[in-house]
């Protein structure tokens, strides 16, 4: 099994609760809150550990909430490397309305990160040894330049590692300028590269292949929400529908998908099976409340369903 490190530049404590009905200007009775460590790369590492893989979460953390964040990850048995900052780790709120099964996700801004703090993080990554995959996922905290993703790519190239990216906007563009092994944009993010708001399936393949042809990356997995994902390489274009399941929460589904892909690749799976397993993991995450990620048994069952009941024609 290959060793994976994940990088999170704007982690958060996700606090989840429920209310009987969400109405304004009333004191609402909430359920006991559930606290979980969150942020793109952190969630990827958590999910990989739950799947039985080998991952270490590297992230910026500070203040009392940063210490609580460390404790939450340690309680889950996730190997960590916390890079200290002066600012306080943010906290997000997820409220579920029981009356209509609606979910409200309130994301707080992250702390401002000083130059010496994010440069310290880069030095930590440069010094890492015995690593096969670097996964940079999530948003940027204020103060961190978007070209830090290009710096991660350069480090991966220098060390001969596979660099995997799941971010958006300028950070995604910067990462692709330097190059990556795999990127996981959603349809809107991919459409932005073509100067459009939306893309049909044929256009998704065309835009992705244009990026791949410029040697910006080898693999693109386009997240398509509840409908699944599309895998594109220079020789494969494959739509992978998600199995239909009763959805409880979509929080963490994208991170679980990426975790499944990287976990499967690190275990020696070919890219098609890895992408299928990723869709299974993303779907499995929707079975759980709040910000809970995929469970191994659910992911494996859904993966077998995809492999057995859904046939694909690979186009070249």
C-alpha positions as CSV (number, residue, x, y, z in Angstrom):
1,X,0.0,0.0,0.0
2,X,1.4,3.4,-1.0
3,X,1.7,6.2,1.5
4,X,-0.4,9.3,1.1
5,X,-0.2,12.7,2.6
6,X,-3.1,15.2,2.4
7,X,-2.8,19.0,2.7
8,X,-5.5,21.2,4.1
9,X,-5.0,25.0,4.0
10,X,-8.3,26.1,5.6
11,X,-9.5,23.3,8.0
12,X,-12.6,23.6,10.1
13,X,-14.4,22.1,13.0
14,X,-17.8,21.0,11.6
15,X,-20.5,21.3,14.2
16,X,-23.7,19.5,13.2
17,X,-27.2,19.7,14.8
18,X,-30.8,19.3,14.0
19,X,-34.0,21.3,14.7
20,X,-37.6,20.3,14.5
21,X,-38.3,23.1,12.1
22,X,-36.2,26.1,11.1
23,X,-38.1,29.4,11.6
24,X,-36.8,33.0,12.1
25,X,-36.9,35.0,15.3
26,X,-37.6,32.0,17.6
27,X,-35.5,30.2,20.0
28,X,-35.0,26.8,18.4
29,X,-34.4,23.6,20.4
30,X,-31.3,21.9,18.8
31,X,-30.1,18.3,19.2
32,X,-26.8,17.6,20.9
33,X,-24.1,18.9,18.5
34,X,-21.7,16.5,16.8
35,X,-18.1,17.9,16.3
36,X,-16.0,16.5,13.5
37,X,-12.7,17.7,12.0
38,X,-13.2,18.9,8.5
39,X,-11.6,20.5,5.4
40,X,-10.9,18.9,2.1
41,X,-7.6,17.2,2.7
42,X,-8.4,16.3,6.3
43,X,-11.6,14.6,5.2
44,X,-9.7,12.7,2.4
45,X,-7.3,11.4,5.0
46,X,-10.0,10.5,7.4
47,X,-11.9,8.5,4.7
48,X,-8.7,6.8,3.5
49,X,-8.0,5.6,7.1
50,X,-11.6,4.4,7.4
51,X,-11.1,2.4,4.2
52,X,-8.0,0.8,5.6
53,X,-5.4,2.9,3.8
54,X,-2.3,4.7,4.9
55,X,-2.7,8.5,5.0
56,X,-1.4,11.4,7.1
57,X,-3.2,14.7,7.3
58,X,-1.0,17.9,7.2
59,X,-2.8,21.1,8.0
60,X,-2.6,24.6,9.5
61,X,-4.2,25.0,12.9
62,X,-4.2,27.6,15.7
63,X,-5.9,28.7,18.9
64,X,-8.0,26.7,21.3
65,X,-10.1,25.5,18.4
66,X,-6.9,24.3,16.7
67,X,-6.1,22.1,19.8
68,X,-9.6,20.8,19.8
69,X,-9.2,20.0,16.1
70,X,-6.0,18.1,16.8
71,X,-7.8,16.1,19.5
72,X,-10.7,15.2,17.2
73,X,-8.4,13.7,14.6
74,X,-6.3,11.9,17.2
75,X,-9.5,10.4,18.6
76,X,-10.2,8.9,15.1
77,X,-6.7,7.5,14.9
78,X,-5.7,9.7,12.0
79,X,-1.9,10.3,11.7
80,X,-1.4,14.1,11.7
81,X,1.2,16.8,11.3
82,X,-0.2,20.1,12.5
83,X,1.6,23.3,11.3
84,X,0.9,26.0,13.9
85,X,-0.5,29.5,13.0
86,X,-1.4,32.5,15.1
87,X,-5.0,32.6,14.0
88,X,-7.8,30.5,15.4
89,X,-9.0,27.4,13.4
90,X,-12.5,28.2,12.1
91,X,-15.8,26.4,13.0
92,X,-18.6,25.7,10.6
93,X,-22.3,25.0,11.4
94,X,-24.5,22.4,9.7
95,X,-28.2,22.6,10.6
96,X,-30.7,20.0,9.4
97,X,-34.4,20.8,9.4
98,X,-36.2,17.6,10.4
99,X,-39.6,18.9,9.0
100,X,-38.5,18.9,5.4
101,X,-35.1,17.1,5.5
102,X,-33.4,20.3,4.3
103,X,-29.8,21.0,5.3
104,X,-28.2,24.4,5.8
105,X,-24.4,24.6,5.6
106,X,-22.9,27.8,7.2
107,X,-19.2,28.1,6.3
108,X,-17.2,30.6,8.3
109,X,-14.2,32.4,7.0
110,X,-10.8,31.1,7.9
111,X,-8.1,32.9,9.9
112,X,-5.6,35.1,8.0
113,X,-2.4,33.1,7.5
114,X,0.9,35.0,7.5
115,X,3.6,34.5,4.8
116,X,6.0,32.8,7.2
117,X,3.3,30.4,8.3
118,X,2.4,29.0,4.8
119,X,6.0,29.0,3.8
120,X,6.7,26.9,6.9
121,X,4.1,24.5,5.6
122,X,5.9,24.3,2.2
123,X,9.1,23.4,4.0
124,X,7.3,20.6,5.9
125,X,6.1,19.2,2.6
126,X,9.6,19.4,1.1
127,X,11.0,17.4,4.0
128,X,8.5,14.6,3.8
129,X,10.0,11.2,2.9
130,X,8.6,7.8,1.9
131,X,5.5,9.3,0.2
132,X,3.8,8.3,-3.0
133,X,0.8,10.6,-3.3
134,X,0.4,14.3,-2.3
135,X,-3.3,15.2,-2.2
136,X,-4.0,19.0,-1.9
137,X,-7.7,19.5,-1.4
138,X,-10.0,22.4,-0.2
139,X,-10.1,26.1,-0.1
140,X,-7.4,28.7,0.6
141,X,-7.4,30.5,4.0
142,X,-7.0,34.3,3.7
143,X,-3.4,35.4,3.1
144,X,-2.3,32.2,1.2
145,X,-1.6,32.9,-2.5
146,X,-3.3,30.6,-5.0
147,X,0.0,29.7,-6.6
148,X,0.8,27.6,-3.5
149,X,-0.8,24.7,-5.3
150,X,1.8,25.1,-8.1
151,X,4.4,24.9,-5.4
152,X,3.0,21.6,-4.2
153,X,3.1,20.4,-7.8
154,X,6.7,21.4,-8.1
155,X,7.6,19.5,-4.9
156,X,5.8,16.4,-6.2
157,X,7.6,16.6,-9.5
158,X,10.9,17.0,-7.8
159,X,10.3,14.0,-5.6
160,X,8.7,11.8,-8.4
161,X,5.3,11.7,-6.6
162,X,1.7,11.7,-7.9
163,X,0.1,15.0,-7.2
164,X,-3.7,15.0,-6.8
165,X,-5.7,18.2,-6.7
166,X,-9.3,19.1,-5.7
167,X,-9.7,22.9,-5.4
168,X,-11.3,25.7,-7.4
169,X,-11.0,29.0,-9.2
170,X,-7.5,30.5,-9.5
171,X,-5.9,27.8,-7.2
172,X,-7.0,25.1,-9.7
173,X,-5.7,27.1,-12.6
174,X,-2.3,27.6,-10.9
175,X,-2.1,23.9,-10.1
176,X,-2.8,22.9,-13.7
177,X,-0.2,25.5,-14.9
178,X,2.5,23.5,-13.1
179,X,0.9,20.1,-13.7
180,X,-0.8,17.3,-11.7
181,X,-1.5,13.6,-12.0
182,X,-5.2,13.8,-11.3
183,X,-7.7,16.7,-10.8
184,X,-11.3,16.5,-9.6
185,X,-13.3,19.5,-10.8
186,X,-17.0,19.7,-10.8
187,X,-18.9,20.5,-14.0
188,X,-19.1,24.3,-13.3
189,X,-15.3,24.5,-12.5
190,X,-14.5,22.6,-15.7
191,X,-16.8,24.8,-17.7
192,X,-14.9,27.8,-16.5
193,X,-11.9,26.6,-18.5
194,X,-13.9,26.9,-21.7
195,X,-15.4,30.2,-20.7
196,X,-18.9,28.7,-20.3
197,X,-21.4,28.3,-17.6
198,X,-22.4,24.7,-18.4
199,X,-21.2,21.8,-20.6
200,X,-22.9,18.7,-22.1
201,X,-21.2,15.3,-21.9
202,X,-19.4,15.7,-25.2
203,X,-18.1,19.2,-24.3
204,X,-16.9,17.8,-20.9
205,X,-14.8,15.3,-22.7
206,X,-13.5,17.9,-25.2
207,X,-12.5,20.4,-22.6
208,X,-10.9,17.8,-20.4
209,X,-8.9,16.3,-23.3
210,X,-7.7,19.8,-24.2
211,X,-6.3,20.2,-20.7
212,X,-4.7,16.7,-20.8
213,X,-3.3,17.3,-24.3
214,X,-1.3,20.3,-22.9
215,X,0.3,17.9,-20.4
216,X,-1.4,19.7,-17.5
217,X,-2.5,16.4,-16.0
218,X,-3.1,12.7,-16.9
219,X,-6.5,12.1,-15.4
220,X,-9.6,14.2,-14.8
221,X,-12.5,13.0,-12.8
222,X,-15.4,15.4,-13.2
223,X,-17.8,15.3,-10.2
224,X,-21.4,15.3,-11.4
225,X,-23.2,15.4,-8.0
226,X,-25.9,12.8,-7.4
227,X,-25.6,11.5,-11.0
228,X,-22.0,10.2,-10.5
229,X,-18.8,11.2,-12.2
230,X,-17.0,11.2,-15.6
231,X,-13.5,9.8,-16.0
232,X,-11.4,11.2,-18.8
233,X,-7.8,10.4,-19.8
234,X,-6.2,10.7,-23.2
235,X,-7.7,7.3,-24.2
236,X,-10.7,6.9,-21.9
237,X,-14.0,8.7,-21.5
238,X,-16.3,6.9,-19.1
239,X,-19.5,8.1,-17.4
240,X,-19.9,6.4,-14.0
241,X,-23.5,6.7,-12.7
242,X,-24.0,6.7,-9.0
243,X,-26.2,4.0,-7.5
244,X,-29.5,5.2,-6.2
245,X,-29.6,5.4,-2.4
246,X,-31.7,7.2,0.2
247,X,-29.6,10.3,0.8
248,X,-29.3,11.7,4.3
249,X,-26.6,14.3,3.8
250,X,-24.3,15.3,0.9
251,X,-21.7,16.9,3.1
252,X,-18.3,15.1,2.6
253,X,-19.5,13.2,-0.5
254,X,-16.9,14.9,-2.8
255,X,-14.1,14.3,-0.3
256,X,-15.1,10.7,0.1
257,X,-15.1,10.2,-3.7
258,X,-11.6,11.6,-3.9
259,X,-10.5,9.4,-1.0
260,X,-11.8,6.3,-2.7
261,X,-10.0,7.1,-5.9
262,X,-6.7,7.7,-4.3
263,X,-7.1,4.8,-1.9
264,X,-7.8,2.4,-4.8
265,X,-4.9,3.7,-6.9
266,X,-2.6,3.3,-3.9
267,X,-3.7,-0.3,-3.6
268,X,-2.8,-1.0,-7.2
269,X,-6.2,-0.6,-8.9
270,X,-6.3,0.6,-12.5
271,X,-7.8,4.0,-13.0
272,X,-11.3,2.8,-14.2
273,X,-11.8,0.7,-11.1
274,X,-10.4,3.5,-8.9
275,X,-12.9,6.0,-10.3
276,X,-15.7,3.5,-9.9
277,X,-14.7,2.9,-6.3
278,X,-14.5,6.7,-5.8
279,X,-18.1,7.0,-7.0
280,X,-19.1,4.2,-4.6
281,X,-17.4,6.0,-1.7
282,X,-19.0,9.4,-2.6
283,X,-22.4,7.7,-2.7
284,X,-21.8,5.8,0.6
285,X,-21.1,9.2,2.3
286,X,-24.6,10.4,1.5
287,X,-26.1,7.5,3.6
288,X,-24.8,9.2,6.8
289,X,-26.0,12.2,8.7
290,X,-24.2,15.5,9.2
291,X,-20.6,15.6,8.0
292,X,-20.0,11.8,8.4
293,X,-17.9,10.3,5.6
294,X,-18.2,7.0,3.8
295,X,-18.2,3.7,5.7
296,X,-16.0,0.9,4.3
297,X,-18.8,-1.7,4.2
298,X,-21.2,0.6,2.4
299,X,-18.5,1.7,-0.1
300,X,-17.6,-1.9,-0.9
301,X,-21.2,-3.0,-1.4
302,X,-21.9,-0.1,-3.7
303,X,-18.7,-0.7,-5.6
304,X,-19.8,-4.3,-6.3
305,X,-23.2,-3.0,-7.4
306,X,-21.5,-0.6,-9.9
307,X,-19.3,-3.4,-11.2
308,X,-22.1,-6.0,-11.5
309,X,-25.2,-4.1,-12.5
310,X,-23.8,-1.2,-14.6
311,X,-22.2,-1.8,-18.0
312,X,-20.0,0.7,-19.7
313,X,-18.7,1.3,-23.2
314,X,-15.3,2.9,-23.1
315,X,-14.9,5.4,-26.0
316,X,-11.5,6.4,-27.4
